[in-house]
Amino acid sequence: MLNCVAIDDEDYALQIIANLSARLDFVRLDAVFSNPVEAIAYLNSNVIDLLFLDIRMPDISGIELLRKVNTVPMVIFTTAYPEHAVRGFELNAVDYLLKPFSATRFEQACNKAQTLLDLKKNQPRERGEDIFIRSGYEEIRISLADILYIQSAGNYLQFILKSQKITARLTMADAEELLKDKPFTRIHRSYIVSNRRVERVERTSVTVNGKKLPLASGKTIEGFRL
C-alpha cells in the first residue's frame, strides 16, 4: 500500500488525483494541499511513501518545496508544462505526469512507485541469495546465482539470466541499492555484472558468458587485475 499526499494549487487537479487514487486498491491518498506552507508542515511531521507534486505553483515551485522537506519521499511530478520534465527526472522523480493525464498513465506511474517501495521493503531472503523483482503486474523471484548481468534499456532494466531476460521499470540506482553488499559491480553507466560470472577483464571491456560488455575507465572488479 502506498501512503500518498497530493500538492497542487488547483483544486480540480487535486480532485482528479483523488478520484484516480480511489480506483487503485494499493494507493491511499492521506491528504491533499493547495497551500504549500501547510503541505510542508504536514510532510515534516508525517511519514509518507509517495508525493504527487505540481512543479509550477504561484507561491513556490515544487522543486523549491522539496528543499524545505526534511525527508523527501518518492515523487511523481504533475504539471501542464513539458519543459520541466528533464529537471524532474534529474531529481530522481519516480515519474512525470503531463496534464491532462489518463487513468492508465496514472496507474502506470503508481505501479512504478509500488515497485520501488517493494524493493525497499523486501529484503533478500534465504541468506541473501534471492531477490524479488516486479515485472509488469508480476513479482518474480530471482536467484542471484542466475544473474549474469543487468543492462539499462531506456526507462527499464533488463536482468539477463542464464536462461531468460526479465524486464523491470527500474533505474540503475535502484538496482545498485537492491544489490548493495552483494558480489556485483557497476562497470559502466549502463551495466552491472555479477562478479562471479566475469570470465575476463580487459582494459576497456569485461567478458560475461562469452559476451563483451564495456568497462568504464577506472572501474575494477574484485579478483581481477588489468
Residue pairs with C-beta under 8 A, 6 or more apart in sequence:
1 26
1 27
1 28
2 26
2 27
2 28
2 49
2 50
2 110
2 113
2 114
2 117
3 28
3 30
3 47
3 48
3 49
3 50
4 21
4 27
4 28
4 29
4 30
4 48
4 49
4 50
4 51
4 52
5 29
5 30
5 31
5 32
5 33
5 39
5 42
5 43
5 48
5 50
5 51
5 52
5 73
6 14
6 17
6 18
6 21
6 29
6 31
6 32
6 33
6 51
6 52
6 53
7 32
7 33
7 34
7 36
7 39
7 51
7 52
7 53
7 54
7 57
7 62
7 65
8 14
8 17
8 32
8 34
8 52
8 53
8 54
8 57
8 78
9 34
9 54
9 57
9 58
9 59
10 34
10 54
11 34
13 54
13 78
13 99
14 32
14 33
14 34
16 100
17 29
17 32
17 52
17 78
17 106
18 29
18 32
20 103
20 106
20 107
21 27
21 28
21 29
21 110
22 29
23 103
23 107
24 107
24 110
26 110
26 114
27 110
30 46
30 48
31 42
33 39
33 42
36 57
36 59
36 60
36 65
39 65
40 65
40 68
40 69
43 51
43 69
43 70
43 73
44 69
44 70
47 71
48 73
49 73
49 74
49 113
49 117
50 73
50 74
50 75
50 76
50 94
50 110
50 113
50 117
51 72
51 73
51 74
51 75
51 76
52 76
52 78
53 62
53 65
53 66
53 75
53 76
53 77
53 78
54 62
54 77
54 78
54 79
55 61
55 62
55 63
55 77
55 78
55 79
55 81
55 84
55 87
55 88
56 62
56 79
56 80
56 81
56 84
57 65
62 77
62 79
63 87
63 91
66 72
66 75
66 91
74 94
74 113
74 116
74 117
75 91
75 93
75 94
76 93
76 94
76 95
76 96
76 97
76 109
76 110
76 113
77 84
77 88
77 93
77 95
77 96
77 97
78 97
78 99
78 101
79 88
79 96
79 97
79 98
79 99
80 98
80 99
82 98
84 96
85 96
85 98
88 96
89 96
92 171
92 173
94 109
94 112
94 113
94 116
95 108
95 109
95 112
95 113
97 105
97 106
97 109
111 134
111 137
111 169
112 169
114 134
115 134
115 168
115 169
115 170
116 170
116 174
118 132
118 134
118 139
119 132
119 133
119 134
119 170
119 174
119 177
119 178
120 177
122 131
122 132
124 130
124 131
124 144
124 182
128 144
128 182
129 143
129 144
129 145
130 141
130 142
130 143
130 144
131 141
131 142
131 144
131 178
131 179
132 139
132 140
132 141
132 142
133 139
133 140
133 142
133 159
133 166
133 168
133 170
134 140
134 168
135 166
135 167
135 168
140 166
142 159
142 161
142 166
144 179
144 182
144 194
145 196
146 161
146 162
146 163
147 159
147 160
147 161
147 184
147 194
147 197
148 160
148 161
148 162
148 193
148 194
148 197
148 208
148 209
149 160
149 191
149 192
149 193
149 194
149 197
149 208
149 213
150 157
150 158
150 159
150 160
150 172
150 175
150 184
150 191
150 192
150 193
151 157
151 158
151 160
151 190
151 191
152 158
152 172
152 189
152 190
152 191
153 167
155 169
156 167
156 168
156 169
156 170
157 167
157 168
157 169
157 170
157 171
157 172
157 174
157 175
158 165
158 166
158 167
159 165
159 166
159 167
159 168
162 209
172 186
172 189
172 190
172 192
175 192
176 186
176 192
179 192
183 194
183 195
183 196
183 222
184 192
184 193
184 194
184 195
185 192
185 193
185 195
185 219
185 220
185 221
185 222
186 192
186 219
187 193
187 206
187 213
187 214
187 215
187 216
187 219
187 221
188 213
188 214
188 215
188 216
188 219
189 216
190 214
191 213
191 214
193 206
193 208
193 213
193 221
194 208
195 221
195 222
195 223
197 208
197 209
198 206
198 207
198 208
198 221
198 223
198 224
199 207
199 208
199 209
199 210
200 206
200 207
201 207
201 215
201 221
201 224
201 225
201 226
202 215
202 226
203 215
203 226
204 214
204 215
205 212
205 213
205 214
205 215
206 212
206 213
206 214
206 215
206 221
207 213
220 226
